[in-house]
Amino acid sequence: MIRLIISIFFISSVMTSYAQSTAKEKVAMAYYTGFEKNIWDSVAAQFADDFTFTSPNNDDHINVQQFKQKCWPTAGFIKKVKYIKMIEKGDVLMLLVEIYTSDNKTIRNVDV
């Protein structure tokens, strides 16, 4: 009986640790992988046709070309992205990441 309980616990813990990513999570991970590997086409492929970007850094609904010009140069500094938290509710995905830079800094970023 104890072996059965241990086996069930082990199987359930293994199954939950390998939960599959949702479609939105896959898009977010592909986006950041493009930054990690410095491949613009991988990043741009994740954008919707009506994509705009807004941030507190004086970016108010800038388009793809403006985003590429202003934000893409940072890709050269990104060494690794670690996904801390992804929360999906309806049409929204909130993502918290840690970005490790080539000059050994760690940056936390939140995307919605």
C-alpha positions in Angstrom: 0.0 0.0 0.0 2.8 2.4 0.9 4.5 1.6 -2.5 1.3 2.4 -4.3 0.9 5.8 -2.5 4.6 6.7 -3.2 4.2 5.6 -6.9 1.0 7.7 -7.3 2.7 10.7 -5.7 5.8 10.3 -7.9 3.8 10.0 -11.1 1.6 13.0 -10.3 4.6 15.2 -9.5 6.3 14.2 -12.8 3.2 14.9 -14.8 2.6 18.3 -13.3 6.2 19.4 -13.7 6.0 18.9 -17.5 2.8 20.8 -18.2 2.5 22.0 -21.8 2.8 25.6 -22.7 -0.3 27.4 -24.1 -0.2 29.1 -27.5 0.3 32.5 -25.9 3.2 31.2 -23.8 4.8 29.7 -26.9 4.6 33.1 -28.7 6.2 34.9 -25.7 9.0 32.4 -25.5 9.6 32.5 -29.3 9.8 36.3 -29.0 12.4 36.2 -26.2 14.3 33.4 -27.9 14.7 35.7 -30.9 16.3 38.3 -28.6 18.6 35.7 -27.0 19.7 34.4 -30.4 19.7 37.9 -32.0 17.4 36.9 -34.8 15.0 39.7 -35.8 12.8 37.6 -38.0 12.0 35.3 -35.1 10.9 38.3 -33.0 9.0 40.0 -35.8 7.1 36.7 -36.7 5.4 36.9 -33.3 3.8 40.3 -33.9 0.2 40.7 -34.9 -0.5 42.7 -38.1 -1.7 45.7 -36.0 1.2 45.5 -33.5 2.1 48.6 -31.5 4.5 48.9 -28.5 4.0 51.0 -25.5 6.4 51.5 -22.5 7.1 54.0 -19.8 10.2 55.0 -21.7 8.4 57.5 -24.0 7.1 54.8 -26.3 3.4 55.5 -27.1 2.0 52.9 -29.5 5.1 52.9 -31.7 4.9 50.7 -34.8 7.1 47.7 -35.8 9.7 49.8 -37.7 10.0 52.2 -34.8 10.2 49.3 -32.3 13.0 47.7 -34.4 14.9 51.0 -34.6 14.6 51.8 -30.9 14.5 48.5 -29.1 16.2 45.9 -31.3 19.7 47.1 -30.7 19.4 45.8 -27.1 19.3 42.3 -28.4 23.1 42.4 -28.6 23.3 42.6 -24.8 20.9 39.8 -24.0 22.6 36.6 -23.0 19.8 34.6 -21.4 16.1 35.0 -20.5 14.6 33.2 -17.5 10.8 32.9 -17.3 9.8 33.6 -13.7 6.1 33.7 -14.0 3.4 33.4 -16.7 -0.2 34.1 -15.8 -2.9 33.7 -18.5 -6.5 34.8 -18.1 -8.7 35.0 -21.1 -7.0 36.9 -23.9 -4.2 38.3 -21.6 -0.8 36.8 -20.8 1.2 38.5 -18.1 4.9 37.5 -18.2 7.7 38.2 -15.7 11.2 37.5 -16.9 14.7 37.9 -15.7 17.1 39.0 -18.5 20.8 38.2 -18.0 23.0 40.6 -20.0 26.4 40.2 -21.6 27.9 42.6 -19.0 26.6 40.4 -16.1 23.6 42.4 -15.1 20.2 41.1 -14.3 17.1 43.0 -15.4 13.5 42.1 -14.6 10.8 42.9 -17.1 7.0 42.5 -17.1 5.1 42.2 -20.4 1.3 42.0 -20.7 
